[in-house]
Amino acid sequence: MTALDLSSPVAVVGTGTMGQGIAQVALVAGHPVRLYDTVPGRAREAAEAIGARLDRLVAKDRLAAADRDAARARLTPADSLAELADCALVVEAVLERLDVKQQLFRELEEIVTDDCLLATNTSSLSVTAIGGALANPGRFLGLHFFNPAPLLPLVEVVSGFATDVTSATRAYETARSWGKTPVACADTPGFIVNRIARPFYAEAFAVYEAQAADPATIDAVLRESGGFRMGAFELTDLIGQDVNESVTHSVWQSFFQDVRFTPSLAQRRLVESGRLGRKSGHGWYDYAEGAERPEPHTAEKEQPPAYVVAEGGLGPAAELLTLIREAGIDVREEDEDSGTRLVLPSGGQLVLADGQTSVEFRDVVYFDLALDYRKATRIALSASQDTAAQTLTEAIGLFQELGKDVSVIGDIPGMIVARTVARIVDLAHDAVAKGVATEEDIDTAMRLGVNYPLGPFEWSRRLGRGWAYDLLDDLHLRDPSGRYAPSLALYRHAYATDKRESTS
């Protein structure tokens, strides 16, 4: 099954920001495009706005003037749905209400030809439920573009329960012919990106609610240690707190209030107060003119230890041993089968976040996961009130000597980056096991849709198959609400590897 021919007209119903963006994508690809909106005059205004954006592309030498003129000639505002009768694809981008979308597609079904593809750009509603109102739901599917549609490459091609394979394939190939990167996805709450991304926000908010760290520090650790483009607090301020919370609430409700997707009370209070982020001038941060951005907690300069004793290979943090040696600090290695820690001259231990807490041990400082310990510019440490002051001082000095800023946070299991990555990995494995998407498509979706530095399965391979399971299992013991209970898919993934290794 091939993509739609460029001579085939494409229609977009709904001319808000997303509708205009989708129309522009199809238009620049070469299709005749019809725009329709229920509000009189809105389609013509949208066509003018798209034309102005094409002018800006020409001014930036991103589009030839002749191509702009040809595209303008192919763009037609429609005064009624009847004018969409000959379209080969109709994409809807209207109000996120099930009844509104169902009624629209019932009307379209009476107008368009039998082989016309019908698609919704919904981000929160069930594709199956919308298509359930149709006499022929086999040609109905989701085409979930990301805002701004002309710039972001990802398109989730969502098959509802009744979507025909031929329809999904034609839509997939059409999106690819438009220069997009499509990923195939089953109809599940949140699809790929909005389902698997929930822990990125949820765990940051949970750390904040536990008073383990402030937003500026959590954001800095996620960026400078985790390698994420933005922290959770600044990103939700950009998205809009009301929008982000609405998606979280929709996914939570759609999964029958699954505790893994529980919304944040702190974010709810933010929305209730009208602090919606950049668009309202205040969210987690103050955006008023002249307002000072809070600085992350950064420890004062301390002296590094003269040496460390390495017990075990430090697992995902093994590169630290090389960095410590390069900094001129003596590394004394001891072969410990079960040990993955550094012993400091004070006798205290420095351990990679593992889902346990410092207070459970005599003298332990935990350090957080980093995407790349060499490139990371900040490392988070956690300690309890019982941790010896000298142990924490030596731990701070060690990482500072490696050129890192150090943020000391509260004694919270899994810290910040580690618990976030573990939960993302878990949800990704669960999604594959339930037929939502392939590993490759999930990695592609998370890298392109939300700019993650690695896809969940790329993280999983880098960290080792049992890492996420072990961390979440320890977290679950300390918070038995079910929020951190590893999925059966992650258990099978970790256990199968252990079994093979034990019999090899």
C-alpha positions as CSV (number, residue, x, y, z in Angstrom):
1,M,0.0,0.0,0.0
2,T,1.5,3.3,-1.1
3,A,1.1,6.9,0.0
4,L,-1.6,9.1,-1.3
5,D,-0.8,10.6,-4.7
6,L,0.1,14.3,-4.5
7,S,-2.8,15.1,-6.8
8,S,-5.2,13.9,-4.1
9,P,-6.8,16.7,-2.1
10,V,-6.3,16.7,1.6
11,A,-8.7,18.4,4.0
12,V,-8.2,19.7,7.5
13,V,-11.2,20.4,9.7
14,G,-10.4,22.8,12.5
15,T,-8.2,25.8,11.9
16,G,-6.5,26.4,15.2
17,T,-2.7,26.3,15.7
18,M,-2.6,22.5,15.1
19,G,-5.0,22.5,12.2
20,Q,-3.0,25.2,10.4
21,G,0.2,23.3,11.1
22,I,-1.1,20.1,9.6
23,A,-2.5,21.9,6.6
24,Q,0.9,23.6,6.0
25,V,2.6,20.2,6.2
26,A,0.3,18.6,3.5
27,L,0.4,21.8,1.4
28,V,4.3,22.1,1.3
29,A,4.4,18.3,0.5
30,G,2.5,19.1,-2.7
31,H,-1.2,18.3,-2.0
32,P,-4.2,20.5,-2.8
33,V,-5.5,21.4,0.7
34,R,-9.0,22.4,1.8
35,L,-9.5,24.2,5.1
36,Y,-12.8,24.1,7.0
37,D,-14.0,25.5,10.3
38,T,-17.5,25.8,11.7
39,V,-16.9,29.5,12.6
40,P,-17.6,31.6,9.5
41,G,-14.5,33.3,8.1
42,R,-12.1,31.3,10.3
43,A,-10.9,29.1,7.4
44,R,-10.1,32.2,5.3
45,E,-8.2,33.7,8.2
46,A,-6.3,30.5,8.6
47,A,-5.4,30.4,4.9
48,E,-4.0,33.9,5.2
49,A,-2.0,32.9,8.3
50,I,-0.5,29.9,6.5
51,G,0.3,32.1,3.5
52,A,2.1,34.5,5.8
53,R,4.2,31.6,7.3
54,L,5.1,30.5,3.7
55,D,6.3,34.1,3.1
56,R,8.5,33.9,6.1
57,L,10.0,30.6,4.9
58,V,10.8,32.3,1.6
59,A,12.4,35.2,3.5
60,K,14.6,32.7,5.4
61,D,15.5,30.8,2.1
62,R,13.8,27.7,3.3
63,L,11.3,27.7,0.5
64,A,11.5,28.9,-3.1
65,A,9.2,31.8,-4.1
66,A,7.8,29.7,-7.0
67,D,7.0,26.8,-4.6
68,R,5.4,29.3,-2.3
69,D,3.2,30.6,-5.1
70,A,2.2,27.1,-6.2
71,A,1.4,26.2,-2.6
72,R,-0.8,29.3,-2.2
73,A,-2.7,28.3,-5.3
74,R,-3.4,24.8,-3.9
75,L,-4.8,26.1,-0.6
76,T,-8.6,26.6,-0.6
77,P,-10.8,27.7,2.3
78,A,-14.1,25.7,2.3
79,D,-17.4,27.2,3.4
80,S,-19.1,23.8,4.0
81,L,-18.2,20.2,4.6
82,A,-19.8,19.4,1.3
83,E,-16.7,21.0,-0.4
84,L,-14.6,18.2,1.0
85,A,-16.4,15.5,-1.0
86,D,-13.5,14.6,-3.3
87,C,-10.8,14.6,-0.6
88,A,-8.7,11.4,-0.2
89,L,-7.8,12.3,3.4
90,V,-9.6,14.4,6.0
91,V,-7.7,15.2,9.2
92,E,-9.7,16.6,12.2
93,A,-8.2,19.0,14.7
94,V,-11.2,20.3,16.6
95,L,-12.3,20.5,20.2
96,E,-11.2,17.6,22.4
97,R,-14.7,16.4,23.1
98,L,-15.8,12.9,22.1
99,D,-19.4,13.9,21.1
100,V,-18.1,16.8,18.9
101,K,-15.7,14.6,17.1
102,Q,-18.1,11.7,16.6
103,Q,-20.8,14.0,15.1
104,L,-18.2,15.6,12.8
105,F,-17.1,12.2,11.4
106,R,-20.7,11.0,11.1
107,E,-21.3,14.0,8.8
108,L,-18.1,13.5,6.9
109,E,-19.0,9.8,6.3
110,E,-22.1,10.9,4.4
111,I,-20.1,13.3,2.2
112,V,-16.7,11.7,1.3
113,T,-16.1,8.7,-1.0
114,D,-15.8,5.2,0.4
115,D,-12.1,5.1,0.0
116,C,-11.4,8.4,1.8
117,L,-9.2,8.1,4.9
118,L,-10.6,9.8,8.0
119,A,-8.2,10.7,10.7
120,T,-8.3,12.4,14.1
121,N,-5.4,14.4,15.6
122,T,-6.7,13.7,19.2
123,S,-4.0,13.5,21.9
124,S,-6.2,12.3,24.7
125,L,-9.4,10.6,23.4
126,S,-9.8,7.0,22.3
127,V,-9.5,6.6,18.6
128,T,-11.6,3.5,18.8
129,A,-14.4,5.4,20.6
130,I,-14.4,8.2,18.0
131,G,-14.5,5.7,15.2
132,G,-17.2,3.6,16.9
133,A,-19.7,6.2,15.7
134,L,-19.0,5.4,12.1
135,A,-20.7,2.9,9.8
136,N,-17.2,2.1,8.3
137,P,-14.6,2.5,11.1
138,G,-12.1,0.5,9.1
139,R,-10.9,3.6,7.3
140,F,-10.7,5.7,10.5
141,L,-7.4,6.1,12.5
142,G,-5.4,8.6,14.5
143,L,-2.7,10.9,13.0
144,H,-1.2,12.5,16.1
145,F,1.1,15.4,15.1
146,F,3.2,17.3,17.6
147,N,3.1,21.0,17.9
148,P,4.4,22.8,16.0
149,A,3.5,20.4,13.2
150,P,5.6,21.9,10.5
151,L,8.8,21.6,12.6
152,L,8.4,18.5,14.7
153,P,9.0,15.3,12.7
154,L,7.1,12.8,14.7
155,V,3.6,11.5,13.8
156,E,1.9,8.7,15.8
157,V,-0.2,6.6,13.4
158,V,-2.8,5.2,15.8
159,S,-4.9,2.1,14.8
160,G,-8.2,1.9,16.6
161,F,-9.7,-1.5,17.4
162,A,-11.5,-1.5,14.0
163,T,-9.0,0.2,11.8
164,D,-8.0,-1.8,8.7
165,V,-4.3,-2.6,8.2
166,T,-4.5,-1.1,4.7
167,S,-5.8,2.2,6.1
168,A,-3.1,2.4,8.7
169,T,-0.4,1.5,6.2
170,R,-1.6,4.1,3.7
171,A,-1.7,6.8,6.4
172,Y,1.8,5.8,7.6
173,E,3.3,6.0,4.1
174,T,1.6,9.3,3.5
175,A,3.0,10.8,6.6
176,R,6.4,9.6,5.6
177,S,6.0,11.0,2.1
178,W,5.4,14.4,3.8
179,G,8.8,14.3,5.3
180,K,7.6,13.1,8.7
181,T,8.8,10.2,10.8
182,P,5.8,8.1,11.5
183,V,5.5,5.4,14.2
184,A,2.8,2.8,14.4
185,C,0.8,2.6,17.6
186,A,-2.2,0.7,18.9
187,D,-5.0,2.7,20.4
188,T,-4.0,3.0,24.1
189,P,-4.4,5.9,26.6
190,G,-1.7,8.5,25.7
191,F,-0.6,6.5,22.7
192,I,3.3,6.2,22.9
193,V,4.7,9.6,23.9
194,N,2.0,10.8,26.4
195,R,1.9,7.4,28.0
196,I,5.6,6.7,28.5
197,A,6.5,10.3,29.3
198,R,4.3,10.6,32.4
199,P,7.1,9.6,34.9
200,F,9.3,12.4,33.7
201,Y,6.9,14.9,35.2
202,A,5.4,12.7,38.0
203,E,8.7,11.7,39.6
204,A,10.0,15.3,39.6
205,F,6.8,16.4,41.2
206,A,7.0,13.5,43.7
207,V,10.6,14.5,44.7
208,Y,9.3,18.1,45.2
209,E,6.3,17.0,47.2
210,A,8.5,15.0,49.5
211,Q,10.5,18.2,50.1
212,A,13.7,16.5,48.9
213,A,14.6,19.3,46.5
214,D,13.2,22.5,45.0
215,P,12.1,22.9,41.4
216,A,15.3,24.7,40.2
217,T,17.5,22.0,41.7
218,I,15.4,19.1,40.2
219,D,15.4,20.8,36.8
220,A,19.1,21.4,36.9
221,V,19.8,17.7,37.8
222,L,17.5,16.4,35.0
223,R,19.3,18.6,32.5
224,E,22.9,18.6,33.6
225,S,23.1,15.0,34.9
226,G,20.2,13.2,33.1
227,G,20.9,14.9,29.7
228,F,17.3,16.0,29.2
229,R,16.7,19.1,27.1
230,M,14.6,20.7,29.8
231,G,13.7,19.9,33.4
232,A,10.1,18.8,34.3
233,F,9.2,22.1,36.0
234,E,10.4,24.4,33.2
235,L,8.9,22.1,30.5
236,T,5.5,22.0,32.1
237,D,5.6,25.8,32.4
238,L,6.3,26.0,28.7
239,I,3.5,23.5,27.8
240,G,1.0,25.0,30.2
241,Q,0.3,23.5,33.6
242,D,-3.4,23.1,32.7
243,V,-2.6,21.3,29.5
244,N,0.0,19.0,31.0
245,E,-2.2,18.2,34.0
246,S,-5.2,17.5,31.7
247,V,-3.2,14.9,29.7
248,T,-2.0,13.3,32.9
249,H,-5.5,13.2,34.3
250,S,-6.9,11.8,31.0
251,V,-4.3,9.0,30.9
252,W,-4.9,8.2,34.6
253,Q,-8.7,8.0,34.2
254,S,-8.4,6.0,30.9
255,F,-6.3,3.4,32.8
256,F,-9.0,3.2,35.4
257,Q,-7.1,5.4,37.9
258,D,-3.9,3.2,37.7
259,V,-1.7,4.4,40.5
260,R,1.3,4.5,38.2
261,F,-0.3,7.5,36.5
262,T,-1.7,9.4,39.5
263,P,-1.7,13.2,38.9
264,S,0.3,15.5,41.2
265,L,-1.5,17.3,44.0
266,A,1.1,20.1,43.8
267,Q,0.4,20.6,40.1
268,R,-3.3,20.6,40.8
269,R,-2.9,23.4,43.3
270,L,-0.8,25.3,40.8
271,V,-3.6,25.1,38.2
272,E,-6.2,26.0,40.8
273,S,-4.3,29.2,41.6
274,G,-4.2,30.2,38.0
275,R,-0.4,29.8,37.7
276,L,-0.4,28.1,34.4
277,G,3.2,28.8,33.4
278,R,4.7,31.1,30.8
279,K,1.3,32.0,29.2
280,S,0.0,33.4,32.6
281,G,3.2,34.9,33.7
282,H,3.7,32.5,36.6
283,G,3.9,28.8,37.0
284,W,6.6,26.9,39.0
285,Y,8.7,29.9,38.1
286,D,7.9,33.6,37.9
287,Y,8.1,35.1,34.4
288,A,7.3,38.7,35.3
289,E,9.7,41.2,33.8
290,G,12.7,41.6,36.1
291,A,11.9,38.4,38.1
292,E,15.0,36.5,39.2
293,R,15.2,32.8,38.2
294,P,15.9,30.8,41.3
295,E,19.3,29.1,41.3
296,P,19.7,25.3,41.9
297,H,21.2,24.3,45.2
298,T,25.0,24.0,44.7
299,A,27.3,22.8,47.4
300,E,30.2,25.0,48.6
301,K,33.7,24.0,47.6
302,E,35.2,21.0,49.6
303,Q,38.5,19.2,49.6
304,P,38.6,16.0,47.6
305,P,39.7,12.7,49.3
306,A,43.2,11.5,48.7
307,Y,42.0,8.1,47.6
308,V,38.9,5.9,47.2
309,V,38.5,2.2,47.4
310,A,36.4,0.7,44.6
311,E,34.5,-2.4,45.6
312,G,33.0,-3.8,42.4
313,G,32.8,-2.1,39.0
314,L,30.1,0.5,39.9
315,G,27.8,-0.9,37.2
316,P,26.3,2.0,35.0
317,A,28.7,4.4,36.8
318,A,31.9,2.5,35.9
319,E,33.2,5.5,33.9
320,L,33.7,7.3,37.2
321,L,36.7,5.2,38.0
322,T,38.5,6.5,34.9
323,L,37.5,10.0,35.7
324,I,38.7,9.7,39.3
325,R,42.1,8.5,38.1
326,E,42.3,11.2,35.5
327,A,41.7,13.8,38.3
328,G,44.8,12.4,40.1
329,I,42.9,10.7,42.9
330,D,44.2,7.2,43.8
331,V,41.8,4.4,43.1
332,R,42.4,1.2,45.1
333,E,40.4,-1.7,43.8
334,E,39.0,-4.6,45.8
335,D,37.3,-7.5,44.1
336,E,33.8,-7.7,45.7
337,D,31.3,-9.9,43.8
338,S,28.3,-8.0,45.4
339,G,30.0,-4.7,45.8
340,T,29.3,-1.7,43.6
341,R,30.4,1.2,45.7
342,L,33.3,3.5,46.6
343,V,34.7,3.5,50.1
344,L,36.0,6.9,51.2
345,P,38.9,7.6,53.6
346,S,36.4,8.3,56.4
347,G,35.1,4.8,56.0
348,G,31.8,6.0,54.6
349,Q,30.5,4.7,51.3
350,L,29.4,6.3,48.1
351,V,26.8,4.3,46.3
352,L,24.9,4.7,43.0
353,A,21.1,5.3,43.5
354,D,19.5,1.9,43.9
355,G,16.0,2.5,45.3
356,Q,17.1,2.3,48.9
357,T,17.7,5.2,51.4
358,S,20.8,6.4,53.2
359,V,19.1,6.2,56.6
360,E,19.0,2.4,56.3
361,F,22.8,2.1,56.5
362,R,25.5,3.2,58.8
363,D,27.2,5.7,56.7
364,V,26.2,6.0,53.1
365,V,25.9,8.8,50.6
366,Y,24.0,8.1,47.4
367,F,24.9,9.7,44.0
368,D,22.4,9.9,41.1
369,L,22.5,8.4,37.7
370,A,24.0,10.4,34.8
371,L,23.5,10.0,31.1
372,D,27.2,10.4,30.6
373,Y,29.4,10.9,33.7
374,R,32.2,12.5,31.7
375,K,29.9,15.1,30.1
376,A,27.6,15.7,33.1
377,T,28.2,19.1,34.7
378,R,26.2,18.4,37.8
379,I,25.7,15.4,40.1
380,A,23.1,15.0,42.9
381,L,24.0,13.5,46.2
382,S,21.7,12.4,49.0
383,A,22.4,11.6,52.6
384,S,20.4,11.2,55.8
385,Q,20.6,13.0,59.1
386,D,22.7,10.1,60.4
387,T,25.3,10.3,57.7
388,A,28.7,11.4,59.0
389,A,29.5,15.0,58.0
390,Q,33.0,14.0,56.9
391,T,31.6,11.3,54.5
392,L,29.3,13.9,52.8
393,T,32.2,16.4,52.6
394,E,34.5,13.9,51.0
395,A,31.7,12.9,48.5
396,I,31.1,16.5,47.6
397,G,34.8,17.2,47.2
398,L,35.3,14.1,45.0
399,F,32.7,15.1,42.4
400,Q,33.8,18.7,42.5
401,E,37.4,17.6,41.7
402,L,35.9,15.9,38.6
403,G,34.6,19.3,37.5
404,K,31.0,18.8,38.6
405,D,28.6,21.1,40.4
406,V,27.1,19.2,43.3
407,S,23.5,19.4,44.5
408,V,22.7,17.7,47.8
409,I,19.1,16.6,48.1
410,G,17.0,14.9,50.7
411,D,17.3,11.2,51.5
412,I,14.8,10.0,48.9
413,P,14.9,6.5,47.3
414,G,15.9,6.5,43.7
415,M,16.9,10.1,43.8
416,I,15.9,12.1,40.7
417,V,17.3,10.8,37.4
418,A,17.6,7.2,38.4
419,R,13.9,6.8,39.5
420,T,12.7,8.8,36.5
421,V,14.7,6.6,34.0
422,A,13.7,3.4,35.7
423,R,10.0,4.2,35.5
424,I,10.2,5.3,31.8
425,V,12.0,2.0,31.0
426,D,9.4,0.0,32.9
427,L,6.5,1.7,31.1
428,A,8.2,1.1,27.7
429,H,8.7,-2.6,28.4
430,D,5.1,-2.9,29.5
431,A,3.9,-1.1,26.3
432,V,5.8,-3.5,24.0
433,A,4.5,-6.5,26.0
434,K,0.9,-5.3,25.5
435,G,1.3,-4.7,21.8
436,V,1.2,-0.9,21.8
437,A,4.3,-0.4,19.6
438,T,7.7,-1.9,18.8
439,E,10.9,-1.2,20.7
440,E,12.3,0.7,17.8
441,D,9.1,2.9,17.4
442,I,9.0,3.7,21.1
443,D,12.7,4.8,21.1
444,T,12.0,6.9,18.0
445,A,8.9,8.4,19.5
446,M,10.5,9.4,22.7
447,R,13.6,10.9,21.1
448,L,11.6,12.9,18.5
449,G,8.4,13.6,20.3
450,V,9.9,14.9,23.6
451,N,13.6,15.2,22.8
452,Y,14.8,12.5,25.2
453,P,18.6,12.0,25.0
454,L,18.0,8.3,24.6
455,G,15.0,6.1,23.9
456,P,13.9,3.9,26.8
457,F,15.3,0.7,25.3
458,E,18.6,2.5,24.5
459,W,18.7,3.4,28.2
460,S,17.8,-0.2,29.2
461,R,20.6,-1.7,27.1
462,R,23.1,0.9,28.4
463,L,22.2,0.3,32.1
464,G,21.9,-3.5,32.0
465,R,18.7,-5.5,31.9
466,G,18.3,-6.0,35.6
467,W,19.0,-2.4,36.6
468,A,15.6,-0.8,36.3
469,Y,13.8,-3.8,37.8
470,D,16.1,-3.9,40.8
471,L,15.7,-0.2,41.5
472,L,11.9,-0.3,41.2
473,D,11.7,-3.4,43.3
474,D,13.5,-1.6,46.1
475,L,11.4,1.5,45.6
476,H,8.2,-0.6,45.8
477,L,9.3,-2.1,49.1
478,R,9.6,1.4,50.5
479,D,6.4,2.7,48.8
480,P,4.0,-0.3,48.5
481,S,1.3,1.8,47.0
482,G,1.9,0.1,43.6
483,R,3.3,3.2,42.0
484,Y,6.8,1.6,41.7
485,A,5.8,-2.0,41.3
486,P,7.8,-3.3,38.3
487,S,5.7,-4.6,35.5
488,L,5.5,-8.3,34.7
489,A,7.2,-7.4,31.3
490,L,10.2,-5.8,33.1
491,Y,10.4,-8.8,35.5
492,R,10.5,-11.2,32.6
493,H,13.1,-9.1,30.9
494,A,15.4,-9.1,33.9
495,Y,14.8,-12.7,35.0
496,A,15.3,-14.2,31.6
497,T,18.7,-12.7,31.3
498,D,19.7,-13.8,34.8
499,K,18.6,-17.4,34.0
500,R,20.6,-17.5,30.7
501,E,23.7,-16.3,32.5
502,S,23.4,-18.8,35.3
503,T,23.2,-21.7,32.8
504,S,25.9,-20.6,30.4
